[in-house]
Amino acid sequence: MEQIAALIAEFGLLAVFLNVLLDEGGLPLPASPLLAVAGALAFTGHTSLPLVIAAAVAGSFVADNLWYWIARAHGRGVLALLCKMSLSPDSCVRQTESVFSRIGPTALLFVKFVPGLGNITVALSGITRVKLAVFVPLALLGATIYLSVPVLLGWLFHDAVKSVLNTLAQECVRATFFLI
């Protein structure tokens, strides 16, 4: 855990920001493990819990804004691209449009919890020209709710996170020794 603590201490909130930005941007780079570790480190005083959440939300907000403006400029073609990247491309647009048409932009508050639908809902917000005065607060609040969960779980279960990281470190040393 000390090495990860040192990495987060050195690169800190930038690592959290970039990890969430890339994850929310569409790359298959899950942010939850790093957020849980950052939450555990916040418990031990290596970083600040509110700053970890703020860095994560900032990364998400940048990615959401990119998708919003790209979709606003290029329309439905962006949905096809996003659906190719989703877990279930066949039903992706249909499901998201169904949720979005029933609930509207307030879907931004919870849709990130459904794998593959977060970016598509953001894109639909851009395509349907949801006003920025509506989009921005909903996107920020939805990101805060969604990203706070792994951070707070890491904070609450800091001992378990530390144990897992120590076990992984020991196994990596053993695997390295075995390969030599």
PyMOL commands that set and color helices and strands:
alter all, ss='L'
color gray80, all
select helices_A, chain A and resi 2-25+32-44+49-74+77-85+89-109+111-113+118-127+132-156+158-179
alter helices_A, ss='H'
color red, helices_A
deselect
rebuild
show_as cartoon
